[in-house]
């Protein structure tokens, strides 16, 4: 039972990290291109749903293939958790953590706060906190240094944001 919880926590951590990174990249890239908040919301929400589904399908197929290989090799698999549990953990974490970079834009749109450029700043702050939390959970799952894991998660997230914001800015100038 403990192993099953750890496996799903592992899927939760990696799904969440991917959700935060990809959505953060979409938000910062779109902001760098000077897109409106409505466009950022459309792109971000489409990304969260489609990429979250894609990650869940990948987790399901990967776990199912592992089980099929184990059966083919004559291993006992009756205590292995359903691939569905891993895919659900991946999808849920992708959605929950992937929505963090968009949360400011969602609140701004729903409540007509008119945050303007501050929306990106708040989004960055909230997403960095999400990266730190995912890094902490990753350290728990992988039994590595908490500080190292948090900084690795933050570093990867910041790198993705810098790359996408820069590309958004540059491509917007080239294309228009």
C-alpha positions as CSV (number, residue, x, y, z in Angstrom):
1,X,0.0,0.0,0.0
2,X,2.8,2.5,0.9
3,X,4.5,1.7,-2.4
4,X,1.3,2.5,-4.3
5,X,0.9,5.9,-2.5
6,X,4.6,6.7,-3.2
7,X,4.1,5.8,-6.9
8,X,1.1,8.1,-7.2
9,X,2.8,10.9,-5.3
10,X,5.7,10.5,-7.8
11,X,3.2,10.9,-10.7
12,X,1.6,13.8,-8.9
13,X,5.0,15.6,-8.5
14,X,6.1,15.1,-12.1
15,X,2.6,15.9,-13.5
16,X,2.6,19.1,-11.4
17,X,6.1,20.1,-12.4
18,X,5.2,19.7,-16.0
19,X,2.0,21.6,-15.6
20,X,3.6,24.5,-13.9
21,X,6.5,24.7,-16.4
22,X,4.5,24.4,-19.6
23,X,1.7,26.7,-18.5
24,X,4.2,29.2,-17.1
25,X,6.0,29.1,-20.4
26,X,2.8,29.8,-22.3
27,X,1.9,32.7,-20.0
28,X,5.4,34.3,-20.1
29,X,5.7,33.7,-23.9
30,X,2.4,35.3,-24.6
31,X,3.1,38.2,-22.2
32,X,6.5,38.7,-23.9
33,X,4.7,38.9,-27.2
34,X,2.4,41.6,-25.8
35,X,-0.7,39.5,-26.1
36,X,-3.9,40.6,-24.3
37,X,-4.9,39.0,-21.1
38,X,-7.8,37.3,-22.9
39,X,-5.4,35.7,-25.3
40,X,-3.2,34.6,-22.5
41,X,-6.2,33.0,-20.8
42,X,-7.3,31.2,-23.9
43,X,-3.8,29.9,-24.7
44,X,-3.1,29.0,-21.1
45,X,-6.4,27.2,-20.5
46,X,-6.1,25.3,-23.8
47,X,-2.6,24.3,-22.8
48,X,-3.6,23.1,-19.3
49,X,-6.4,20.9,-20.6
50,X,-4.7,19.5,-23.7
51,X,-1.3,19.0,-22.2
52,X,-2.7,17.6,-19.0
53,X,-4.7,15.1,-20.9
54,X,-1.7,14.2,-23.0
55,X,0.4,13.7,-19.8
56,X,-2.3,11.5,-18.3
57,X,-2.5,9.4,-21.4
58,X,1.3,9.0,-21.4
59,X,1.3,7.9,-17.8
60,X,-1.5,5.4,-18.4
61,X,0.2,3.9,-21.5
62,X,3.6,3.8,-19.8
63,X,2.3,2.0,-16.7
64,X,0.2,-0.3,-18.8
65,X,3.2,-1.2,-20.9
66,X,5.2,-1.9,-17.8
67,X,2.5,-4.2,-16.5
68,X,2.2,-6.0,-19.8
69,X,6.0,-6.5,-19.9
70,X,6.0,-7.8,-16.4
71,X,3.3,-10.3,-17.3
72,X,5.2,-11.4,-20.4
73,X,8.3,-12.0,-18.2
74,X,6.2,-14.1,-15.8
75,X,6.2,-11.7,-12.9
76,X,3.4,-11.5,-10.5
77,X,1.3,-8.3,-11.1
78,X,-1.7,-8.7,-8.9
79,X,-0.4,-6.2,-6.4
80,X,0.4,-3.5,-9.0
81,X,-1.9,-0.5,-9.0
82,X,-4.1,0.2,-12.0
83,X,-2.5,2.4,-14.6
84,X,-5.6,4.5,-14.2
85,X,-4.6,5.7,-10.8
86,X,-1.3,7.0,-12.1
87,X,-2.9,8.8,-15.0
88,X,-5.5,10.4,-12.7
89,X,-2.8,11.6,-10.3
90,X,-0.9,13.0,-13.3
91,X,-3.9,14.8,-14.7
92,X,-5.1,16.2,-11.4
93,X,-1.7,17.6,-10.4
94,X,-1.1,19.0,-13.9
95,X,-4.4,20.9,-13.7
96,X,-4.0,22.1,-10.1
97,X,-0.5,23.2,-10.4
98,X,-0.7,24.2,-14.0
99,X,-3.5,26.6,-13.2
100,X,-1.2,28.5,-10.8
101,X,0.4,30.7,-13.5
102,X,-3.1,31.5,-14.9
103,X,-4.8,32.1,-11.5
104,X,-4.0,35.8,-11.5
105,X,-5.3,36.2,-15.0
106,X,-8.5,34.2,-14.2
107,X,-9.1,36.3,-11.0
108,X,-8.4,39.5,-12.9
109,X,-10.8,38.6,-15.7
110,X,-13.6,37.3,-13.4
111,X,-13.5,40.3,-11.1
112,X,-12.4,43.0,-13.6
113,X,-9.5,44.1,-11.5
114,X,-7.6,45.7,-14.4
115,X,-4.1,44.6,-13.1
116,X,-2.4,45.3,-16.4
117,X,1.3,44.4,-16.3
118,X,1.1,43.6,-12.6
119,X,-0.7,40.4,-13.5
120,X,2.5,38.9,-14.9
121,X,4.4,39.9,-11.8
122,X,1.9,38.3,-9.5
123,X,1.8,35.2,-11.8
124,X,5.5,34.9,-11.6
125,X,5.5,35.1,-7.7
126,X,2.7,32.5,-7.3
127,X,4.4,30.2,-9.8
128,X,7.7,30.4,-8.1
129,X,6.0,29.4,-4.9
130,X,4.4,26.5,-6.7
131,X,7.8,25.4,-8.1
132,X,9.2,25.5,-4.5
133,X,6.4,23.4,-3.2
134,X,6.8,20.9,-6.1
135,X,10.5,20.8,-5.4
136,X,9.8,20.1,-1.8
137,X,7.4,17.2,-2.7
138,X,10.0,15.9,-5.1
139,X,12.6,15.8,-2.4
140,X,10.2,13.8,-0.2
141,X,9.5,11.3,-3.0
142,X,13.1,10.9,-4.2
143,X,14.7,11.2,-0.8
144,X,17.1,13.9,-2.0
145,X,18.2,17.1,-0.4
146,X,15.2,19.5,0.0
147,X,17.2,22.6,-0.7
148,X,18.7,21.0,-3.8
149,X,15.3,19.8,-5.1
150,X,13.6,23.2,-4.5
151,X,16.4,25.1,-6.2
152,X,16.4,22.7,-9.2
153,X,12.7,23.1,-9.6
154,X,12.9,26.9,-9.3
155,X,15.8,26.9,-11.7
156,X,14.0,24.9,-14.3
157,X,10.9,27.0,-14.0
158,X,12.8,30.3,-14.2
159,X,14.8,29.0,-17.2
160,X,11.6,28.1,-19.1
161,X,10.1,31.5,-18.3
162,X,13.1,33.4,-19.5
163,X,13.3,31.3,-22.7
164,X,9.6,31.7,-23.5
165,X,9.4,35.4,-22.6
166,X,12.4,36.2,-24.7
167,X,11.2,34.1,-27.6
168,X,7.7,35.7,-27.3
169,X,9.3,39.2,-27.4
170,X,11.7,38.4,-30.3
171,X,9.1,36.5,-32.4
172,X,6.5,39.2,-31.9
173,X,9.0,41.8,-33.4
174,X,9.9,39.5,-36.3
175,X,6.5,38.4,-37.2
176,X,4.7,41.7,-37.0
